[in-house]
Amino acid sequence: MITMGGYHLRPSATVLRLRDEFPDFLICELHNERGLPSFVATRTENGGDGRPELIERGCAEELRKVLKTLGGGQA
């Protein structure tokens, strides 16, 4: 897999599953200088106040829980 400055050019299977499950969010996986992951999501449309929403968690399952709470999952 090709990497550049902390992120993979090809999304992992985990990220692809999250994207399928939460199509209203743009989701990516970043890594710090030690290679530790961080999962980041933002809504494809801004919230009612016009400001974008950015969510960051240390693992995919934590991100999944937050997104489900926000009601972003498929029915």
Predicted model as a PDB file, atoms N, CA, C, CB and O in Angstrom, pLDDT in the B-factor column:
MODEL        1                                                                  
ATOM      1  N   MET A   1       0.844  -1.174   0.000  1.00 50.00           N  
ATOM      2  CA  MET A   1       0.000   0.000   0.000  1.00 50.00           C  
ATOM      3  C   MET A   1       0.893   1.241   0.000  1.00 50.00           C  
ATOM      4  CB  MET A   1      -0.962  -0.004   1.221  1.00 50.00           C  
ATOM      5  O   MET A   1       1.897   1.297   0.709  1.00 50.00           O  
ATOM      6  N   ILE A   2       0.521   2.210  -0.786  1.00 50.00           N  
ATOM      7  CA  ILE A   2       1.267   3.461  -0.890  1.00 50.00           C  
ATOM      8  C   ILE A   2       0.847   4.382   0.250  1.00 50.00           C  
ATOM      9  CB  ILE A   2       1.030   4.145  -2.272  1.00 50.00           C  
ATOM     10  O   ILE A   2      -0.342   4.517   0.539  1.00 50.00           O  
ATOM     11  N   THR A   3       1.828   5.019   0.901  1.00 50.00           N  
ATOM     12  CA  THR A   3       1.498   5.984   1.949  1.00 50.00           C  
ATOM     13  C   THR A   3       2.185   7.304   1.659  1.00 50.00           C  
ATOM     14  CB  THR A   3       1.909   5.454   3.341  1.00 50.00           C  
ATOM     15  O   THR A   3       3.255   7.347   1.054  1.00 50.00           O  
ATOM     16  N   MET A   4       1.554   8.377   2.099  1.00 51.00           N  
ATOM     17  CA  MET A   4       2.121   9.707   1.953  1.00 51.00           C  
ATOM     18  C   MET A   4       1.782  10.514   3.202  1.00 51.00           C  
ATOM     19  CB  MET A   4       1.591  10.411   0.664  1.00 51.00           C  
ATOM     20  O   MET A   4       0.608  10.701   3.522  1.00 51.00           O  
ATOM     21  N   GLY A   5       2.769  10.976   3.885  1.00 56.00           N  
ATOM     22  CA  GLY A   5       2.575  11.898   4.984  1.00 56.00           C  
ATOM     23  C   GLY A   5       1.471  11.538   5.961  1.00 56.00           C  
ATOM     24  O   GLY A   5       0.733  12.424   6.391  1.00 56.00           O  
ATOM     25  N   GLY A   6       1.330  10.271   6.327  1.00 51.00           N  
ATOM     26  CA  GLY A   6       0.406   9.897   7.365  1.00 51.00           C  
ATOM     27  C   GLY A   6      -0.923   9.309   6.919  1.00 51.00           C  
ATOM     28  O   GLY A   6      -1.716   8.907   7.770  1.00 51.00           O  
ATOM     29  N   TYR A   7      -1.198   9.243   5.635  1.00 51.00           N  
ATOM     30  CA  TYR A   7      -2.464   8.620   5.231  1.00 51.00           C  
ATOM     31  C   TYR A   7      -2.244   7.686   4.055  1.00 51.00           C  
ATOM     32  CB  TYR A   7      -3.509   9.690   4.869  1.00 51.00           C  
ATOM     33  O   TYR A   7      -1.329   7.874   3.253  1.00 51.00           O  
ATOM     34  N   HIS A   8      -3.100   6.674   3.967  1.00 55.00           N  
ATOM     35  CA  HIS A   8      -3.015   5.683   2.897  1.00 55.00           C  
ATOM     36  C   HIS A   8      -3.790   6.183   1.684  1.00 55.00           C  
ATOM     37  CB  HIS A   8      -3.559   4.306   3.368  1.00 55.00           C  
ATOM     38  O   HIS A   8      -4.887   6.726   1.814  1.00 55.00           O  
ATOM     39  N   LEU A   9      -3.213   5.995   0.515  1.00 71.00           N  
ATOM     40  CA  LEU A   9      -3.899   6.395  -0.696  1.00 71.00           C  
ATOM     41  C   LEU A   9      -5.040   5.440  -1.033  1.00 71.00           C  
ATOM     42  CB  LEU A   9      -2.919   6.469  -1.850  1.00 71.00           C  
ATOM     43  O   LEU A   9      -5.995   5.819  -1.712  1.00 71.00           O  
ATOM     44  N   ARG A  10      -4.938   4.223  -0.564  1.00 83.00           N  
ATOM     45  CA  ARG A  10      -6.015   3.253  -0.727  1.00 83.00           C  
ATOM     46  C   ARG A  10      -6.639   3.023   0.636  1.00 83.00           C  
ATOM     47  CB  ARG A  10      -5.497   1.913  -1.349  1.00 83.00           C  
ATOM     48  O   ARG A  10      -5.945   2.626   1.571  1.00 83.00           O  
ATOM     49  N   PRO A  11      -7.928   3.262   0.766  1.00 88.00           N  
ATOM     50  CA  PRO A  11      -8.559   3.079   2.070  1.00 88.00           C  
ATOM     51  C   PRO A  11      -8.544   1.619   2.508  1.00 88.00           C  
ATOM     52  CB  PRO A  11      -9.987   3.592   2.036  1.00 88.00           C  
ATOM     53  O   PRO A  11      -8.655   0.708   1.688  1.00 88.00           O  
ATOM     54  N   SER A  12      -8.408   1.415   3.801  1.00 89.00           N  
ATOM     55  CA  SER A  12      -8.413   0.065   4.362  1.00 89.00           C  
ATOM     56  C   SER A  12      -9.821  -0.530   4.260  1.00 89.00           C  
ATOM     57  CB  SER A  12      -7.930   0.080   5.842  1.00 89.00           C  
ATOM     58  O   SER A  12     -10.795   0.180   4.009  1.00 89.00           O  
ATOM     59  N   ALA A  13      -9.902  -1.827   4.457  1.00 94.00           N  
ATOM     60  CA  ALA A  13     -11.202  -2.507   4.449  1.00 94.00           C  
ATOM     61  C   ALA A  13     -12.101  -1.934   5.543  1.00 94.00           C  
ATOM     62  CB  ALA A  13     -11.024  -4.035   4.643  1.00 94.00           C  
ATOM     63  O   ALA A  13     -13.314  -1.830   5.358  1.00 94.00           O  
ATOM     64  N   THR A  14     -11.519  -1.566   6.671  1.00 95.00           N  
ATOM     65  CA  THR A  14     -12.280  -0.968   7.772  1.00 95.00           C  
ATOM     66  C   THR A  14     -12.917   0.343   7.336  1.00 95.00           C  
ATOM     67  CB  THR A  14     -11.375  -0.735   8.992  1.00 95.00           C  
ATOM     68  O   THR A  14     -14.097   0.577   7.597  1.00 95.00           O  
ATOM     69  N   VAL A  15     -12.152   1.189   6.682  1.00 95.00           N  
ATOM     70  CA  VAL A  15     -12.669   2.482   6.219  1.00 95.00           C  
ATOM     71  C   VAL A  15     -13.747   2.264   5.158  1.00 95.00           C  
ATOM     72  CB  VAL A  15     -11.523   3.364   5.651  1.00 95.00           C  
ATOM     73  O   VAL A  15     -14.764   2.958   5.167  1.00 95.00           O  
ATOM     74  N   LEU A  16     -13.546   1.331   4.262  1.00 96.00           N  
ATOM     75  CA  LEU A  16     -14.551   1.046   3.235  1.00 96.00           C  
ATOM     76  C   LEU A  16     -15.862   0.579   3.857  1.00 96.00           C  
ATOM     77  CB  LEU A  16     -14.030  -0.013   2.261  1.00 96.00           C  
ATOM     78  O   LEU A  16     -16.937   0.963   3.396  1.00 96.00           O  
ATOM     79  N   ARG A  17     -15.782  -0.252   4.908  1.00 96.00           N  
ATOM     80  CA  ARG A  17     -16.996  -0.706   5.595  1.00 96.00           C  
ATOM     81  C   ARG A  17     -17.697   0.476   6.266  1.00 96.00           C  
ATOM     82  CB  ARG A  17     -16.656  -1.796   6.645  1.00 96.00           C  
ATOM     83  O   ARG A  17     -18.919   0.598   6.186  1.00 96.00           O  
ATOM     84  N   LEU A  18     -16.931   1.344   6.925  1.00 96.00           N  
ATOM     85  CA  LEU A  18     -17.521   2.520   7.567  1.00 96.00           C  
ATOM     86  C   LEU A  18     -18.192   3.425   6.536  1.00 96.00           C  
ATOM     87  CB  LEU A  18     -16.449   3.304   8.341  1.00 96.00           C  
ATOM     88  O   LEU A  18     -19.279   3.949   6.782  1.00 96.00           O  
ATOM     89  N   ARG A  19     -17.556   3.607   5.396  1.00 95.00           N  
ATOM     90  CA  ARG A  19     -18.137   4.443   4.342  1.00 95.00           C  
ATOM     91  C   ARG A  19     -19.438   3.850   3.820  1.00 95.00           C  
ATOM     92  CB  ARG A  19     -17.146   4.616   3.192  1.00 95.00           C  
ATOM     93  O   ARG A  19     -20.385   4.582   3.532  1.00 95.00           O  
ATOM     94  N   ASP A  20     -19.486   2.521   3.698  1.00 96.00           N  
ATOM     95  CA  ASP A  20     -20.724   1.865   3.264  1.00 96.00           C  
ATOM     96  C   ASP A  20     -21.824   2.025   4.301  1.00 96.00           C  
ATOM     97  CB  ASP A  20     -20.477   0.378   2.994  1.00 96.00           C  
ATOM     98  O   ASP A  20     -22.986   2.256   3.965  1.00 96.00           O  
ATOM     99  N   GLU A  21     -21.442   1.900   5.564  1.00 95.00           N  
ATOM    100  CA  GLU A  21     -22.418   1.970   6.655  1.00 95.00           C  
ATOM    101  C   GLU A  21     -22.921   3.394   6.906  1.00 95.00           C  
ATOM    102  CB  GLU A  21     -21.805   1.418   7.928  1.00 95.00           C  
ATOM    103  O   GLU A  21     -24.064   3.589   7.321  1.00 95.00           O  
ATOM    104  N   PHE A  22     -22.064   4.386   6.651  1.00 94.00           N  
ATOM    105  CA  PHE A  22     -22.394   5.785   6.933  1.00 94.00           C  
ATOM    106  C   PHE A  22     -22.158   6.651   5.688  1.00 94.00           C  
ATOM    107  CB  PHE A  22     -21.553   6.312   8.124  1.00 94.00           C  
ATOM    108  O   PHE A  22     -21.192   7.412   5.638  1.00 94.00           O  
ATOM    109  N   PRO A  23     -23.032   6.537   4.693  1.00 93.00           N  
ATOM    110  CA  PRO A  23     -22.818   7.254   3.432  1.00 93.00           C  
ATOM    111  C   PRO A  23     -22.947   8.775   3.540  1.00 93.00           C  
ATOM    112  CB  PRO A  23     -23.790   6.757   2.413  1.00 93.00           C  
ATOM    113  O   PRO A  23     -22.548   9.494   2.625  1.00 93.00           O  
ATOM    114  N   ASP A  24     -23.498   9.267   4.644  1.00 90.00           N  
ATOM    115  CA  ASP A  24     -23.631  10.719   4.818  1.00 90.00           C  
ATOM    116  C   ASP A  24     -22.375  11.361   5.391  1.00 90.00           C  
ATOM    117  CB  ASP A  24     -24.806  11.024   5.720  1.00 90.00           C  
ATOM    118  O   ASP A  24     -22.368  12.556   5.685  1.00 90.00           O  
ATOM    119  N   PHE A  25     -21.318  10.583   5.550  1.00 93.00           N  
ATOM    120  CA  PHE A  25     -20.059  11.084   6.103  1.00 93.00           C  
ATOM    121  C   PHE A  25     -18.892  10.772   5.179  1.00 93.00           C  
ATOM    122  CB  PHE A  25     -19.805  10.484   7.487  1.00 93.00           C  
ATOM    123  O   PHE A  25     -18.865   9.734   4.517  1.00 93.00           O  
ATOM    124  N   LEU A  26     -17.939  11.675   5.145  1.00 93.00           N  
ATOM    125  CA  LEU A  26     -16.656  11.426   4.500  1.00 93.00           C  
ATOM    126  C   LEU A  26     -15.751  10.886   5.603  1.00 93.00           C  
ATOM    127  CB  LEU A  26     -16.053  12.740   3.810  1.00 93.00           C  
ATOM    128  O   LEU A  26     -15.570  11.541   6.629  1.00 93.00           O  
ATOM    129  N   ILE A  27     -15.183   9.700   5.403  1.00 95.00           N  
ATOM    130  CA  ILE A  27     -14.425   9.024   6.454  1.00 95.00           C  
ATOM    131  C   ILE A  27     -13.035   8.678   5.942  1.00 95.00           C  
ATOM    132  CB  ILE A  27     -15.158   7.749   6.934  1.00 95.00           C  
ATOM    133  O   ILE A  27     -12.874   8.192   4.823  1.00 95.00           O  
ATOM    134  N   CYS A  28     -12.030   8.937   6.782  1.00 93.00           N  
ATOM    135  CA  CYS A  28     -10.669   8.549   6.429  1.00 93.00           C  
ATOM    136  C   CYS A  28      -9.924   8.078   7.676  1.00 93.00           C  
ATOM    137  CB  CYS A  28      -9.921   9.725   5.760  1.00 93.00           C  
ATOM    138  O   CYS A  28     -10.356   8.311   8.805  1.00 93.00           O  
ATOM    139  N   GLU A  29      -8.809   7.419   7.447  1.00 92.00           N  
ATOM    140  CA  GLU A  29      -7.952   6.914   8.508  1.00 92.00           C  
ATOM    141  C   GLU A  29      -6.596   7.585   8.353  1.00 92.00           C  
ATOM    142  CB  GLU A  29      -7.831   5.348   8.459  1.00 92.00           C  
ATOM    143  O   GLU A  29      -5.953   7.468   7.309  1.00 92.00           O  
ATOM    144  N   LEU A  30      -6.169   8.279   9.382  1.00 88.00           N  
ATOM    145  CA  LEU A  30      -4.870   8.949   9.392  1.00 88.00           C  
ATOM    146  C   LEU A  30      -3.965   8.237  10.390  1.00 88.00           C  
ATOM    147  CB  LEU A  30      -5.015  10.465   9.750  1.00 88.00           C  
ATOM    148  O   LEU A  30      -4.438   7.540  11.287  1.00 88.00           O  
ATOM    149  N   HIS A  31      -2.654   8.422  10.223  1.00 84.00           N  
ATOM    150  CA  HIS A  31      -1.688   7.837  11.155  1.00 84.00           C  
ATOM    151  C   HIS A  31      -0.689   8.898  11.568  1.00 84.00           C  
ATOM    152  CB  HIS A  31      -0.963   6.621  10.522  1.00 84.00           C  
ATOM    153  O   HIS A  31      -0.241   9.701  10.750  1.00 84.00           O  
ATOM    154  N   ASN A  32      -0.345   8.894  12.846  1.00 83.00           N  
ATOM    155  CA  ASN A  32       0.650   9.858  13.308  1.00 83.00           C  
ATOM    156  C   ASN A  32       2.054   9.360  12.988  1.00 83.00           C  
ATOM    157  CB  ASN A  32       0.502  10.110  14.822  1.00 83.00           C  
ATOM    158  O   ASN A  32       2.216   8.327  12.339  1.00 83.00           O  
ATOM    159  N   GLU A  33       3.053  10.080  13.433  1.00 84.00           N  
ATOM    160  CA  GLU A  33       4.444   9.740  13.100  1.00 84.00           C  
ATOM    161  C   GLU A  33       4.868   8.388  13.665  1.00 84.00           C  
ATOM    162  CB  GLU A  33       5.379  10.818  13.615  1.00 84.00           C  
ATOM    163  O   GLU A  33       5.844   7.808  13.190  1.00 84.00           O  
ATOM    164  N   ARG A  34       4.159   7.876  14.667  1.00 87.00           N  
ATOM    165  CA  ARG A  34       4.462   6.549  15.226  1.00 87.00           C  
ATOM    166  C   ARG A  34       3.617   5.461  14.592  1.00 87.00           C  
ATOM    167  CB  ARG A  34       4.246   6.546  16.733  1.00 87.00           C  
ATOM    168  O   ARG A  34       3.746   4.292  14.956  1.00 87.00           O  
ATOM    169  N   GLY A  35       2.755   5.819  13.650  1.00 84.00           N  
ATOM    170  CA  GLY A  35       1.922   4.848  12.960  1.00 84.00           C  
ATOM    171  C   GLY A  35       0.602   4.550  13.647  1.00 84.00           C  
ATOM    172  O   GLY A  35      -0.130   3.663  13.209  1.00 84.00           O  
ATOM    173  N   LEU A  36       0.278   5.280  14.729  1.00 87.00           N  
ATOM    174  CA  LEU A  36      -0.991   5.058  15.429  1.00 87.00           C  
ATOM    175  C   LEU A  36      -2.148   5.663  14.630  1.00 87.00           C  
ATOM    176  CB  LEU A  36      -0.942   5.667  16.856  1.00 87.00           C  
ATOM    177  O   LEU A  36      -2.048   6.791  14.147  1.00 87.00           O  
ATOM    178  N   PRO A  37      -3.246   4.913  14.491  1.00 88.00           N  
ATOM    179  CA  PRO A  37      -4.357   5.385  13.667  1.00 88.00           C  
ATOM    180  C   PRO A  37      -5.248   6.402  14.371  1.00 88.00           C  
ATOM    181  CB  PRO A  37      -5.189   4.220  13.232  1.00 88.00           C  
ATOM    182  O   PRO A  37      -5.304   6.481  15.599  1.00 88.00           O  
ATOM    183  N   SER A  38      -5.924   7.156  13.561  1.00 93.00           N  
ATOM    184  CA  SER A  38      -6.967   8.074  13.991  1.00 93.00           C  
ATOM    185  C   SER A  38      -8.021   8.055  12.893  1.00 93.00           C  
ATOM    186  CB  SER A  38      -6.408   9.536  14.253  1.00 93.00           C  
ATOM    187  O   SER A  38      -7.701   8.259  11.722  1.00 93.00           O  
ATOM    188  N   PHE A  39      -9.275   7.813  13.264  1.00 95.00           N  
ATOM    189  CA  PHE A  39     -10.361   7.759  12.297  1.00 95.00           C  
ATOM    190  C   PHE A  39     -11.124   9.073  12.355  1.00 95.00           C  
ATOM    191  CB  PHE A  39     -11.304   6.552  12.572  1.00 95.00           C  
ATOM    192  O   PHE A  39     -11.520   9.527  13.428  1.00 95.00           O  
ATOM    193  N   VAL A  40     -11.326   9.677  11.193  1.00 95.00           N  
ATOM    194  CA  VAL A  40     -11.915  11.008  11.100  1.00 95.00           C  
ATOM    195  C   VAL A  40     -13.119  10.960  10.167  1.00 95.00           C  
ATOM    196  CB  VAL A  40     -10.872  12.044  10.601  1.00 95.00           C  
ATOM    197  O   VAL A  40     -13.085  10.314   9.120  1.00 95.00           O  
ATOM    198  N   ALA A  41     -14.187  11.656  10.564  1.00 95.00           N  
ATOM    199  CA  ALA A  41     -15.387  11.729   9.733  1.00 95.00           C  
ATOM    200  C   ALA A  41     -15.933  13.145   9.749  1.00 95.00           C  
ATOM    201  CB  ALA A  41     -16.460  10.729  10.221  1.00 95.00           C  
ATOM    202  O   ALA A  41     -15.845  13.848  10.756  1.00 95.00           O  
ATOM    203  N   THR A  42     -16.489  13.550   8.637  1.00 92.00           N  
ATOM    204  CA  THR A  42     -17.205  14.817   8.544  1.00 92.00           C  
ATOM    205  C   THR A  42     -18.442  14.587   7.689  1.00 92.00           C  
ATOM    206  CB  THR A  42     -16.300  15.950   7.946  1.00 92.00           C  
ATOM    207  O   THR A  42     -18.418  13.785   6.756  1.00 92.00           O  
ATOM    208  N   ARG A  43     -19.515  15.287   8.006  1.00 87.00           N  
ATOM    209  CA  ARG A  43     -20.751  15.135   7.229  1.00 87.00           C  
ATOM    210  C   ARG A  43     -20.545  15.660   5.806  1.00 87.00           C  
ATOM    211  CB  ARG A  43     -21.929  15.884   7.917  1.00 87.00           C  
ATOM    212  O   ARG A  43     -19.785  16.601   5.578  1.00 87.00           O  
ATOM    213  N   THR A  44     -21.235  15.032   4.861  1.00 83.00           N  
ATOM    214  CA  THR A  44     -21.162  15.502   3.482  1.00 83.00           C  
ATOM    215  C   THR A  44     -21.912  16.812   3.312  1.00 83.00           C  
ATOM    216  CB  THR A  44     -21.722  14.450   2.529  1.00 83.00           C  
ATOM    217  O   THR A  44     -21.653  17.560   2.369  1.00 83.00           O  
ATOM    218  N   GLU A  45     -22.853  17.099   4.232  1.00 79.00           N  
ATOM    219  CA  GLU A  45     -23.569  18.378   4.226  1.00 79.00           C  
ATOM    220  C   GLU A  45     -23.410  19.013   5.604  1.00 79.00           C  
ATOM    221  CB  GLU A  45     -25.090  18.188   3.860  1.00 79.00           C  
ATOM    222  O   GLU A  45     -23.379  18.315   6.617  1.00 79.00           O  
ATOM    223  N   ASN A  46     -23.310  20.336   5.634  1.00 69.00           N  
ATOM    224  CA  ASN A  46     -23.183  21.038   6.901  1.00 69.00           C  
ATOM    225  C   ASN A  46     -24.449  20.887   7.726  1.00 69.00           C  
ATOM    226  CB  ASN A  46     -22.876  22.514   6.668  1.00 69.00           C  
ATOM    227  O   ASN A  46     -25.533  20.659   7.188  1.00 69.00           O  
ATOM    228  N   GLY A  47     -24.299  21.017   9.043  1.00 64.00           N  
ATOM    229  CA  GLY A  47     -25.449  20.971   9.943  1.00 64.00           C  
ATOM    230  C   GLY A  47     -26.326  22.197   9.767  1.00 64.00           C  
ATOM    231  O   GLY A  47     -26.042  23.057   8.934  1.00 64.00           O  
ATOM    232  N   GLY A  48     -27.378  22.276  10.541  1.00 67.00           N  
ATOM    233  CA  GLY A  48     -28.338  23.367  10.436  1.00 67.00           C  
ATOM    234  C   GLY A  48     -27.746  24.743  10.650  1.00 67.00           C  
ATOM    235  O   GLY A  48     -28.268  25.733  10.137  1.00 67.00           O  
ATOM    236  N   ASP A  49     -26.650  24.818  11.410  1.00 70.00           N  
ATOM    237  CA  ASP A  49     -26.036  26.122  11.670  1.00 70.00           C  
ATOM    238  C   ASP A  49     -25.033  26.523  10.593  1.00 70.00           C  
ATOM    239  CB  ASP A  49     -25.351  26.110  13.020  1.00 70.00           C  
ATOM    240  O   ASP A  49     -24.419  27.585  10.695  1.00 70.00           O  
ATOM    241  N   GLY A  50     -24.853  25.694   9.563  1.00 68.00           N  
ATOM    242  CA  GLY A  50     -23.957  26.020   8.465  1.00 68.00           C  
ATOM    243  C   GLY A  50     -22.495  25.691   8.716  1.00 68.00           C  
ATOM    244  O   GLY A  50     -21.655  25.896   7.839  1.00 68.00           O  
ATOM    245  N   ARG A  51     -22.183  25.187   9.894  1.00 68.00           N  
ATOM    246  CA  ARG A  51     -20.796  24.847  10.215  1.00 68.00           C  
ATOM    247  C   ARG A  51     -20.564  23.364   9.983  1.00 68.00           C  
ATOM    248  CB  ARG A  51     -20.457  25.226  11.676  1.00 68.00           C  
ATOM    249  O   ARG A  51     -21.439  22.554  10.287  1.00 68.00           O  
ATOM    250  N   PRO A  52     -19.408  22.989   9.453  1.00 68.00           N  
ATOM    251  CA  PRO A  52     -19.114  21.572   9.258  1.00 68.00           C  
ATOM    252  C   PRO A  52     -18.905  20.879  10.606  1.00 68.00           C  
ATOM    253  CB  PRO A  52     -17.868  21.397   8.365  1.00 68.00           C  
ATOM    254  O   PRO A  52     -18.541  21.515  11.596  1.00 68.00           O  
ATOM    255  N   GLU A  53     -19.136  19.596  10.624  1.00 80.00           N  
ATOM    256  CA  GLU A  53     -18.965  18.791  11.823  1.00 80.00           C  
ATOM    257  C   GLU A  53     -17.800  17.840  11.584  1.00 80.00           C  
ATOM    258  CB  GLU A  53     -20.275  18.010  12.181  1.00 80.00           C  
ATOM    259  O   GLU A  53     -17.796  17.114  10.590  1.00 80.00           O  
ATOM    260  N   LEU A  54     -16.816  17.829  12.472  1.00 89.00           N  
ATOM    261  CA  LEU A  54     -15.648  16.966  12.341  1.00 89.00           C  
ATOM    262  C   LEU A  54     -15.571  16.083  13.582  1.00 89.00           C  
ATOM    263  CB  LEU A  54     -14.334  17.803  12.157  1.00 89.00           C  
ATOM    264  O   LEU A  54     -15.600  16.578  14.709  1.00 89.00           O  
ATOM    265  N   ILE A  55     -15.473  14.779  13.366  1.00 93.00           N  
ATOM    266  CA  ILE A  55     -15.407  13.822  14.461  1.00 93.00           C  
ATOM    267  C   ILE A  55     -14.119  13.024  14.314  1.00 93.00           C  
ATOM    268  CB  ILE A  55     -16.658  12.881  14.475  1.00 93.00           C  
ATOM    269  O   ILE A  55     -13.800  12.545  13.226  1.00 93.00           O  
ATOM    270  N   GLU A  56     -13.377  12.883  15.415  1.00 95.00           N  
ATOM    271  CA  GLU A  56     -12.127  12.131  15.395  1.00 95.00           C  
ATOM    272  C   GLU A  56     -12.122  11.165  16.564  1.00 95.00           C  
ATOM    273  CB  GLU A  56     -10.896  13.078  15.452  1.00 95.00           C  
ATOM    274  O   GLU A  56     -12.446  11.536  17.692  1.00 95.00           O  
ATOM    275  N   ARG A  57     -11.748   9.907  16.282  1.00 96.00           N  
ATOM    276  CA  ARG A  57     -11.644   8.884  17.320  1.00 96.00           C  
ATOM    277  C   ARG A  57     -10.417   8.016  17.047  1.00 96.00           C  
ATOM    278  CB  ARG A  57     -12.936   8.013  17.377  1.00 96.00           C  
ATOM    279  O   ARG A  57      -9.919   7.962  15.922  1.00 96.00           O  
ATOM    280  N   GLY A  58      -9.943   7.348  18.079  1.00 93.00           N  
ATOM    281  CA  GLY A  58      -8.737   6.538  17.985  1.00 93.00           C  
ATOM    282  C   GLY A  58      -8.927   5.165  17.370  1.00 93.00           C  
ATOM    283  O   GLY A  58      -7.950   4.513  17.003  1.00 93.00           O  
ATOM    284  N   CYS A  59     -10.175   4.712  17.252  1.00 95.00           N  
ATOM    285  CA  CYS A  59     -10.400   3.406  16.613  1.00 95.00           C  
ATOM    286  C   CYS A  59     -11.718   3.443  15.850  1.00 95.00           C  
ATOM    287  CB  CYS A  59     -10.410   2.253  17.670  1.00 95.00           C  
ATOM    288  O   CYS A  59     -12.578   4.289  16.096  1.00 95.00           O  
ATOM    289  N   ALA A  60     -11.851   2.516  14.929  1.00 96.00           N  
ATOM    290  CA  ALA A  60     -13.029   2.473  14.062  1.00 96.00           C  
ATOM    291  C   ALA A  60     -14.305   2.229  14.858  1.00 96.00           C  
ATOM    292  CB  ALA A  60     -12.865   1.390  13.005  1.00 96.00           C  
ATOM    293  O   ALA A  60     -15.342   2.813  14.543  1.00 96.00           O  
ATOM    294  N   GLU A  61     -14.253   1.381  15.877  1.00 96.00           N  
ATOM    295  CA  GLU A  61     -15.458   1.075  16.651  1.00 96.00           C  
ATOM    296  C   GLU A  61     -15.940   2.302  17.428  1.00 96.00           C  
ATOM    297  CB  GLU A  61     -15.190  -0.089  17.618  1.00 96.00           C  
ATOM    298  O   GLU A  61     -17.145   2.527  17.534  1.00 96.00           O  
ATOM    299  N   GLU A  62     -15.025   3.086  17.964  1.00 96.00           N  
ATOM    300  CA  GLU A  62     -15.417   4.320  18.656  1.00 96.00           C  
ATOM    301  C   GLU A  62     -16.087   5.287  17.683  1.00 96.00           C  
ATOM    302  CB  GLU A  62     -14.187   4.990  19.313  1.00 96.00           C  
ATOM    303  O   GLU A  62     -17.087   5.920  18.022  1.00 96.00           O  
ATOM    304  N   LEU A  63     -15.539   5.401  16.482  1.00 96.00           N  
ATOM    305  CA  LEU A  63     -16.138   6.273  15.474  1.00 96.00           C  
ATOM    306  C   LEU A  63     -17.522   5.764  15.085  1.00 96.00           C  
ATOM    307  CB  LEU A  63     -15.234   6.366  14.232  1.00 96.00           C  
ATOM    308  O   LEU A  63     -18.455   6.555  14.949  1.00 96.00           O  
ATOM    309  N   ARG A  64     -17.663   4.458  14.905  1.00 96.00           N  
ATOM    310  CA  ARG A  64     -18.950   3.856  14.544  1.00 96.00           C  
ATOM    311  C   ARG A  64     -20.009   4.202  15.598  1.00 96.00           C  
ATOM    312  CB  ARG A  64     -18.812   2.312  14.400  1.00 96.00           C  
ATOM    313  O   ARG A  64     -21.137   4.549  15.246  1.00 96.00           O  
ATOM    314  N   LYS A  65     -19.660   4.112  16.880  1.00 95.00           N  
ATOM    315  CA  LYS A  65     -20.611   4.419  17.956  1.00 95.00           C  
ATOM    316  C   LYS A  65     -21.081   5.863  17.881  1.00 95.00           C  
ATOM    317  CB  LYS A  65     -19.978   4.148  19.326  1.00 95.00           C  
ATOM    318  O   LYS A  65     -22.272   6.140  18.027  1.00 95.00           O  
ATOM    319  N   VAL A  66     -20.154   6.782  17.655  1.00 93.00           N  
ATOM    320  CA  VAL A  66     -20.520   8.197  17.571  1.00 93.00           C  
ATOM    321  C   VAL A  66     -21.424   8.443  16.368  1.00 93.00           C  
ATOM    322  CB  VAL A  66     -19.258   9.079  17.479  1.00 93.00           C  
ATOM    323  O   VAL A  66     -22.429   9.145  16.479  1.00 93.00           O  
ATOM    324  N   LEU A  67     -21.074   7.873  15.226  1.00 93.00           N  
ATOM    325  CA  LEU A  67     -21.871   8.092  14.017  1.00 93.00           C  
ATOM    326  C   LEU A  67     -23.267   7.500  14.155  1.00 93.00           C  
ATOM    327  CB  LEU A  67     -21.169   7.490  12.802  1.00 93.00           C  
ATOM    328  O   LEU A  67     -24.237   8.085  13.672  1.00 93.00           O  
ATOM    329  N   LYS A  68     -23.381   6.340  14.810  1.00 92.00           N  
ATOM    330  CA  LYS A  68     -24.708   5.762  15.039  1.00 92.00           C  
ATOM    331  C   LYS A  68     -25.529   6.673  15.945  1.00 92.00           C  
ATOM    332  CB  LYS A  68     -24.591   4.350  15.661  1.00 92.00           C  
ATOM    333  O   LYS A  68     -26.728   6.842  15.725  1.00 92.00           O  
ATOM    334  N   THR A  69     -24.904   7.256  16.951  1.00 89.00           N  
ATOM    335  CA  THR A  69     -25.592   8.176  17.855  1.00 89.00           C  
ATOM    336  C   THR A  69     -26.103   9.402  17.101  1.00 89.00           C  
ATOM    337  CB  THR A  69     -24.658   8.608  18.994  1.00 89.00           C  
ATOM    338  O   THR A  69     -27.174   9.928  17.403  1.00 89.00           O  
ATOM    339  N   LEU A  70     -25.331   9.844  16.128  1.00 83.00           N  
ATOM    340  CA  LEU A  70     -25.730  11.009  15.327  1.00 83.00           C  
ATOM    341  C   LEU A  70     -26.776  10.656  14.273  1.00 83.00           C  
ATOM    342  CB  LEU A  70     -24.510  11.618  14.649  1.00 83.00           C  
ATOM    343  O   LEU A  70     -27.293  11.541  13.591  1.00 83.00           O  
ATOM    344  N   GLY A  71     -27.086   9.383  14.139  1.00 74.00           N  
ATOM    345  CA  GLY A  71     -28.112   8.957  13.192  1.00 74.00           C  
ATOM    346  C   GLY A  71     -27.625   8.927  11.758  1.00 74.00           C  
ATOM    347  O   GLY A  71     -28.416   9.080  10.827  1.00 74.00           O  
ATOM    348  N   GLY A  72     -26.336   8.732  11.573  1.00 63.00           N  
ATOM    349  CA  GLY A  72     -25.798   8.748  10.218  1.00 63.00           C  
ATOM    350  C   GLY A  72     -25.785   7.417   9.511  1.00 63.00           C  
ATOM    351  O   GLY A  72     -25.418   7.357   8.338  1.00 63.00           O  
ATOM    352  N   GLY A  73     -26.175   6.332  10.188  1.00 65.00           N  
ATOM    353  CA  GLY A  73     -26.111   5.013   9.569  1.00 65.00           C  
ATOM    354  C   GLY A  73     -27.248   4.747   8.616  1.00 65.00           C  
ATOM    355  O   GLY A  73     -28.254   5.457   8.617  1.00 65.00           O  
ATOM    356  N   GLN A  74     -27.087   3.714   7.795  1.00 61.00           N  
ATOM    357  CA  GLN A  74     -28.137   3.321   6.867  1.00 61.00           C  
ATOM    358  C   GLN A  74     -29.283   2.699   7.642  1.00 61.00           C  
ATOM    359  CB  GLN A  74     -27.601   2.340   5.803  1.00 61.00           C  
ATOM    360  O   GLN A  74     -29.084   2.102   8.700  1.00 61.00           O  
ATOM    361  N   ALA A  75     -30.471   2.844   7.111  1.00 47.00           N  
ATOM    362  CA  ALA A  75     -31.670   2.269   7.746  1.00 47.00           C  
ATOM    363  C   ALA A  75     -31.700   0.770   7.593  1.00 47.00           C  
ATOM    364  CB  ALA A  75     -32.942   2.872   7.152  1.00 47.00           C  
ATOM    365  O   ALA A  75     -32.633   0.119   8.064  1.00 47.00           O  
TER     366      ALA A  75                                                      
ENDMDL                                                                          
END                                                                             
